[in-house]
Amino acid sequence: MKLTQGPLAAVALVMAFVSACGSSRESSDAGAAGAGGAGGAQAGGGAGGETATETDAGAGGNAGAAGNAGAAGNAGAGGNAGAGGGLSGALAAATVLDLDDVKTNPTPYEWFDFKPNVKKLILAGAPETQHVAILWYTTQDGGVGLHYHAKTESVYVIDGTQTDGKGTYPTGTVYFNPPGSGHQVTASTGFFLLAYAAPPDFVSTSLIQEYTPVRIDTTASDLTTAQAFQDTGQEGVRAFSPPLDGSGGLSATFLDIAASGTYVYTGNYLLVLRGTCAIEGLTLVPKRLVVGKGVIPQPYTIAAPAGAGCVALGVSFS
């Protein structure tokens, strides 16, 4: 499979997925609960070693990972990323996913039916506990009934639009609903990257309080100047953490890394938004996601190659 990035062609990443459960379950019970862990951004050392490119990552491997729908790691449409064992360390316990491939070629991935005309792909954790997932509204007017969020919910719009009582969120928007929030989703279509510090609750809707989501347009040209990015103490690295409720069990950090800058981010996923980011030595372009297979935050070294810069979003359970 080949992707086109402007005029340049790159060989797509082939994702390694490992089933987290051995037995088959119904979609509402799929997966195994994972243990939470402390997360957050922290400064760290250099990238180390030579930087691999997406072409170096390899295009081999057998399509299709077997296992339960909804279990961690069952997103599979490929074999091991990294020909010749090039991936190691934190990436050995992570999935490297091309979100453009998910939206254009969703069929090989192991979705389960979450709600009518809504499918879910579990990337880490399990549906009944904290988890990272992709939601796919398969119609032009998809929706999800009223539900309550006991903990923070993070939603990144991969492609499409999502609408609730607080507004409409287009492609490239990330928003965070605080603990005590709740909403009914209507008139929505496309693909969405979600992180739930607690699963959506369709029973306890009487607990929903008034709230204001934190909303950020990651496609805005002034993203790194309009938001309150600050120096991290690491040369060439600035960071911005949206003001999320500390009791919500989830944090987020935007990283703006100049050429040759290096940082260690501890979290559950890193999403490349702009430029070229080397994560654990693997060079990745926008819409590439590195997500841990478990729910305990892991450290990832992220750097901007010489002559380049990158912007990435990290999300972490806590």
Phi, psi and omega in degrees: 000136179238148176245158175244126175245096187060229180277352186263138176258136177229148178282130185294151174293143174251121191275141177257123180234137181234129183294133181273348182230151181262342184245154181277140177227166172290156188302327182288341181248007188293150173091173179235140183292140179252164180272138178284163179208163181289143182224189177126165181278145175212150181285152181203192187272198188281171183289321176074138174074177179282151179272125176275153175255170178298326177296319180295335184295340174095148179242011183275182178110154181275138180287143171092113174258130183277165175135190184285143170292132177092358177272151181301134176088000183269023181284008207290129168226035181184175177267206184286132172285136178104088177295141177073021176070031184291335182265135182207187178062226184298327182290338178293338179248028181224166173249133174254116191236137175266105183292333175296323179291323179301316184283330182268338183221062187286339190304316184293343183279151188267086179276157166234158181284111181275309176215169178306127180064020177225123179247154180229141178240112182278126178259331179202145180082206183214154185302330184271005178218195178297141182197162172247135186207166169246131178254137181233112172275113190274358177237174180281346182229047181291160179200165176226135183296168182304132179212162186250144176245108178287334178233178183292140173246134175246133179228123173247127182275104179293311181196125180124203178217146173234137183234134171218192183294348180262354178140190179245134184247113181271178179310134177091352178277140168240136177221157185232121174264129186282168173301139182092358180273175176184154182199162170249128181264131180224165171045048185241150179208152175111204189235140187220133176267120184240148169229121180250120172287339171212148184293154176297140185246113182268002182258316189270041185292343178292346181274355183296131179250168174292142183204165174232120179290151171271121188235132181223132176269105183286349179269354182299135182296334182258023183309311187278355176248328181283328178272161188276064175291142180226154176298141181264351188094348173263129184303128176080011183234124173241152183221150176224125178249116178302149183283085181261155179296125183295341179269003187277352176076015182208140176229163179219149179218128170266133179244128176245108188245121179280171181309129177073004176285151182220142182211152173250116178254131178254117183187193183261331173209157172232128179242124178284125181258320183214155174070209181233121180246135172260112180251117186052038176085353180263121183280125186230147181253175182304149183072017171260135186240133169248118183228130178295149181281344177249184181257358175278124181304144181235152178277135177231128175277123180239135184217160173254123180301158179304133179083004181226175175214166180209156173233132181222157175246127175247139177233137185221137168283156180222000000 
